[in-house]
Amino acid sequence: MSISCYNTKSVIEIIMGCIMLIVIVGVLVRSMYKKSSTGKPSGIGARIIQFTCVTLIIPTLIILGIENILKGETIATIIGGLIGYVLSGVGNYEGPDNNNPKSSKPKPVPTKIN
């Protein structure tokens, strides 16, 4: 069985499905084996959840667009919302070591106004 027996649409859908499977397996393996500085498993953080969301939604949109289930305007709207979701947390990102008291921002001291 060669790949030439599939049409282009089927090949793209198979590739997108494989990408989604690789992402899920990669996230699960990372969450099981990556250790934090304390030696405990680090788990899944907010950035990993955002990455997983993006890498699962984009292939799904491609597949639904190829099958003409979603129109171009709908796909553009969903991608715009996805970009807004991902970029909304960029400004308040403190880095991977946000439990370190040296790297945290100092708390403001309240001032007394007479």
N, C-alpha and C positions, 0 to 999 in steps of 0.2 A: 504494500500500500504506500503510494507516494503522496506527497502533498499536492501534486497537480490534480488529484481527483476532487479537491475541494475548491469552491469558488473563493474569491477574494474576501467576501463578507464573512464566510465561515472561518477563514484563517485569522482574520482580525479578531473575531469573537473568541476564538480559542486562545490567542495571545493575551487578550484582555483578561480572560478567565484565569490563565496561568499567572499573570501579574498579581491578581487579587489573591490567589492561593499562596504565592510566595510572600506577599506582605503579611498575611495572617500567620503563616508559619514563622516568619522572621520575628514578628512582634512577640509571639508566644515564647520562642526560644530565647530572645533577648530578656524577657521578663523573668524567665526561670534561671538563667545563668549569669546575668550581670549582677555583680556585687557592688554595694555602696561602700563608702569609706569605713563603715562600722563592720563590714563583713557579712551583713545580711543581704538577701536579695533586694534589689532596689525597686522592683515592681514596675508598674506602668504609670508614667507621669502625664501631665497635661500635654506636653509637646508630642509625646508618642501617640496619644489619643488623636490629636489634630492631624498628625502625619497619616495615621491609619485611616481616618475619615476621608482625607483628601485622596489617598491612593486607592480607596475602595469606591468612592463616588465618581471619580473621573472615568475609570474604565466602564462603570455601569452606564454613565451618560453616553459614552461612545457606542456601547452596544445598543442602547435604546435609540440613539440617533440613527445608527445604521439600519435598524429594523423599522424605521419610520414610526415608532411608537411616540417619540417626542419630536416636536418640531424645533427648528432652529432658534426661534424666539424663546421657547421654554428652556432649552439647554443654555442659552446665553444668560437668562435670568438666574438659573441655578448656579452657574459658574460664577456670576457676579456676587451672589450671596455667599458662596463658598470662599471667594477671595476676601470678602469683608469679614467673614468669620475668622479666617486664618490671620489676617493682618490686624484684627482688632486687639489681639493680645501682645503685639510686638512691643508696644510702648512700655508696658509694665513688667517685662520679662527681667527677672533678677539673676538668671543663670542657674546652672545645675546645683550649686552649693548654697542654697538659700537658707540653710540651717546654721551656717557659719555666722556668729555674731559680728565678726570683723567686716564681713561683706554686706551686712544689712545696713539700711539707711538709719541714721540717728533719729530718735523720736523728737519732734519739736517740743520745745520748752514753752509752756504757757506763760504769757506775760500779763501782768496786772495793769490794767488801764484805769487811771483815776479820772 
